[in-house]
């Protein structure tokens, strides 16, 4: 096995460790109906949703989208594309476009690309509703 192959395997393992905290997704509609909205992570941990963030998100979209938006929304981070991440679901992109100041981002060819600085801002304003999904 070459050094490069060993390094690649190590990177894949490290990325898997980063992603073990990803939460199982539920619809926004289902989460709004729960007294204590929560789910589990890949490593079987508890993941509680911020109720205020859920309400804020629900106010941004029409009732039609409540069943289509699955939370948390994964923001995919590709190591080969520095400074940006993408959202591959149109319903999720629709929610982001409804957020103040974010209407300019479009869903094109199956993805909505956004700068990582904007993604970090979204994650701060809507805690627990978004997670980074790291790609090898």
N, C-alpha and C positions, 0 to 999 in steps of 0.2 A: 504494500500500500504506500502510495507517495505521500509526501508531507502535505501536499495540497488536498488530497483525499481525506487525510486525517483531520486537517483543519476544517474542511467542509462538514464532516461528520460532527465535529465539536460544535460548530456554529448551529447546525440543525438541532442538536440537543439543547443548547442554550436557548434557542428560540422557543422550543417546546416548553422549557421551564418558564419563560416569560408568559406564554399563552395559557398556562395551567389555571390561571385565575379568571379566565373568560367565563362569563355567566351564561347559563342556558337562557334562551330568549323566550319571551312571552309577548302577547299582543298588548298594545297600549290599553285597549278596551278591557282586557282581563285584569291587568295590573290596577286600573282605576277602580275596579269592583272589589279588590281585596282590601281587607281592613289593614293588614300589614304587608304591603306588596313586597314580595321577595321571590328568589329563585335559588338555584345552587350553581356552584362553579364546576368546571371540569374536574377539579381535584376534590369535589364533594364538600366544599366549604359553603357557608351561607352567604348570600348576596342580597342585601336589602336595598330597595329603591327609595330614593328621596321623594316623598309624597308631593312636596311643593313643586319639584321639577316635573313630576308627572302631570300635575295640574297645569303648569305653565305650557308644557308641550301640547296637551290636549286642547288648550285654548287657541293654539296657533293653526290647527288643521280642522277641516270639516269632519263631521261625524263619520262620514264614509271611510276616511283614512284610519280611523281608530283600530279597525280590525286588520289593516294591512301593515301598520307600523309595528315591527317587532323590536322589543328592547331587551337588553341594551343594543344600541346600534353599533356595529363593528366598523371602525375606521381602519382600513387595511393599510399597513405601512410596509412598503417594498424597499428593501435596503438599496436597490439599484436606482431608486428615484428619490434622491435626497430632498428634504424640505417639503414634501407633499405626501398626502395620503388620499385614499379614495373610498367612496361608499358605493357598493354595487347594486343597491336596491333602490328602485325609483320611489317607493313610498317613503323611505328614509331620507332620500334626497329632497323630497317634497317638504318634509318637516324642516329640514335645514334651510331651504329657500324661504320659508315663512318666518324665520328668525330675523329680528331687526338687523338690517345692514348686510344680509347675506343673500338677497334676491338675485344677485348677479351670477351666482354659480349655477351652471346648467348640467343636466344629466345627458351625457353624450356618449354614444356607443357603449352603453351598458355600465358606465361609471360616472361618478361626479368627483372630480379632483379638486381638492382644497389644500391651501398651504397649511403646513403643520402648526404654524403660529395661530391660525384661525381655528384649527381643530382643538388646540389647547384652550383657546378662549371659550369655545362651545362647551368643552368638558367642564370648565369652571362654572359657567352660567347654568348648566343643566347637570349637576352632579349625579352620578350613577347611571345616567341614560346612555352614555357613550363609553366604549372601551377601544383601546388600540389592539388590533390583531396583527401581530408581526409575521411577515412572510420571510421564508429563507432566501 
